[in-house]
Amino acid sequence: MARTPVWTAIAATLQGEIAAGQYGPGDKLPTEAELATRFGVNRHTVRRALADMAERGILRTRRGAGVFVEAPPADYPLGRRVRFHQNIRATGREPAKQVLRVETRAADAAEAKALALAAGDPVVVYEGLSSIGEAPVALFTSTFPAARLPRLAHALRKGGSVTEALAASGVPDYVRRETRITAESASATQALHLRLRDGVPVLKTVAVNTLLDGTPLEYGVTFFAGERIALTVSHDTPQESLD
């Protein structure tokens, strides 16, 4: 009878301790050296066990900081008023956002169609990375009509939320008109930003937000780390029956 690899037994033990609540979401595990001493093995064996758990989304590794228990997926409701910071704070977690790019350029065909613009009209493009605590959860690109929002690029460069930037640009409220959700394999750059393995599935949303009078305001494409975010549909508008 074949013996169970030691690293598998170590992973099972640690996973059981996490399930029992001995280590909670965000908690740091003992060091590789400490675990090696505890289990009577070398550090390579411990490293194999931790790597396996990280691949399965149970742990995450921060270079130079250690290994941490991954938090369970956060519910992210998709309703008429979708606000990342508000939604995440409602779960008791702290949101964060990193600005990757803000530029004004000519609209491509998809952006022009979604925003009711002429081909080549200027748009403000805002690319960023949204996180919950220190865990990246979404890589997004939002496109806005530049002529309608002349102060927006400056407001977005300051950081903070899109809602705050829009308010500073004279838009106190806006709503979600539509969202299309698909699944794709993560590209190398998406995986790098979201701390995922190349090719793992990510959830892609393509959405259009409008002013209250229906004027198109934002065309957004977002890639969510599916192991950290659970998208939920909020039934705050009448839904079509499938009966």
N, C-alpha and C positions, 0 to 999 in steps of 0.2 A: 504494500500500500504506500502510495506516494505521500511524502510529508508536505504539510502546508508550509509554504515559504515563510520565513520569520517575519519579513517585512509586511506580509499580508496580515499576519496575526497582530503586529503592532498597529497597523492601520485600523483593524477591526476594534482593538481595545480603545484607541483614541476616539474613534467614531462613536463607540458606545458611551464613553465618558461625556462627549459633546451632547449626545441625545439625552443623557440623564441630567444635563444642566450643570455639570461640573465646570464646563467652559461655555460661556455665552457668546453671542454675536459680538465681534470686535475684540474679544479677549485674546491676549497673546499666549501662545503655548510656550512651554519650557524650551530652552535652547536644544540644538541637536546634541550637544555634549551631555546635557542633563538627561535627555531621553535615552541616549546611548548607555549611560550609567544605569539608569532605571531598568532598562530591558536587557542589560548585559550583552550588548552587541556593539559593532563598530558604527561610526557615524554614517558611513555609506549606506548601511542597511536602514537606518532611521531616515536618511534623505530619500531613499526609494519609497518608503511608506508615506512621507509627507508629500512627495511629488504626486503619488497616486491620488491622494485625498484632494490636492489642489486641482488636478485634472477633472475630478468629479465635482468641483465647485464647493467642497466642504471647507477648504482652507484657502487663504491667499497669502502670497509671499511678498513682503516689501523688502527690497534690497537694502541691506544695512540696518534694518529695523527688526526683522524676525518674521515669524509665521503667525497668522491671526485666523481666528474662526470667522468664516464668511457669514454675513447676515442673510437671513431668509429674504426671498424676493419681496420688494415693496409693491403694494398695489398702486397702480397709476390710472385713475379713472379718465376716460376720454368722453367728456361731455361737451356742451356748448361753450362753457367757459373753462378752458384748460389752462391752468397756471402751475408751472413746475414747482416753484418755490412753495406755493400754498399747499399743493397736493402732498409734497414730501413732508412738510412741517406737520401736516395733519396726521401723519403716521408716527409722529414723535421723533423723527430723525432730522438731521440738519443738512439742508441742500447747499451745494456750492457750484460755481460755474467758472470755467476758464475760457477766456476769449482767445480764439486761434486766428481769426481773420475778420477784418471789417474793410470792405472796399466798395467803391462805386464803379460799375461797369455796365456794358450793354446787356440787356435781357436776352436770354436764349429763347428758343421757341416755346418750351414748356412753361417757363416763367412768364413770358408775355401773355400766353393764353390764360394762365391761372389768374393773373393780375389785371386782365383786360387792358393790356398795353399794346402799343404797336411794336413790331419787331425792331430791336435795337434801342428802344427807349431805355434811359438809365435806371438802374436798380441798385439798392443798397444790399449787399450780401454780408450776412453775419454768420460766421462759422464758430462753433464752440463745443466744449465738452462739459456735460452736466454730471455731477457726482452727488452721491449720498455719503456724507462723511468723507472718507478718503477713497471710496470705491467708485470708479467711473461707471456710469450707467447708460449714458446716451451721447452719441456724437451727432450733432445737428447742423443743418445749413438752412437759415431763414432768409428769404428774399423779400424786399419791400420796394414799392414804387418810390423812387428818389424824388420825383417832382412833387409828390403829395406830402412828403415828409422831409423837408430840407434840413432839419436839425437832427435827424435820427442818427446818422453816422457818428456824429460827435457824442451823442448820448450813449450809444452802444459801446464806444471805446472806453468809457468810464467803468465798464463792468456792471455788475448787478443784474437785475432781471430785465427781460424784454418788456414786461408790463411797465416797469419803472421808466425805461427809455421811451416807450410810446407815450406815457403820461407827460414826460418832459417835452415831448414833441407835439403836444396838443391832442392826444388820443386818450380820453379817460376810460373808454370801455371798448371791447371788441368781443366777437363770438366766433366759435368754430362752425364753419359751414359744412365741411365734409372731411372725412379721414379714410384713407385706404390703407389697409394693413396687409403686408405680405411677409414672407420669410425668405432670407437669402443667406448664402455662406459669407462669412466675414472675409473681407480682403485683408491683405497684409497690414495696410495702414490702419484700417478699422480695428483689427485685432490688437495692434500696438497701442492705440489710444485707449481701448476698452479693456486692456489687459486680458485678452482672450487668446486661445490658440487659433492659428490660422485655419480658416475653413469651418469653424463652428457656426451653428445657425445664429443669426441675429434677426430681430424683428424690425421691419422697415415700415415706417408710416409716412404717407404723403398727405399733407393736410393743407386746407385753404381756410384762412381766417378772414373775417370781414368786419367792417364798421357795422353799427346797428342798422344802418339803412341799406345794407347789402353790398356796399362798395368793397371790392377786394382790397385787402390790406397786407396779408402775409401769405407767402407760399413756402411751406416748410417740408423738408425731407430729413427724417431722423432715423438713426439706427440705434436700437436699444439692445443692451446685453440681456438676453432673455433669461439668463440664470439669476439676474438681480432685479428685474422688473417684471411684474405681471400686469399687462394691459387689461383694463376692464372697461366695458362700455356702459356709460351712464345713461339710463333711460329718462332723460329730462326733456326729450322731445318725442312726439308720437312715432312709434315704430311700425314698420310694415309687417303685416302678418304673413307667415309662411304656410298657413293652413290652406 
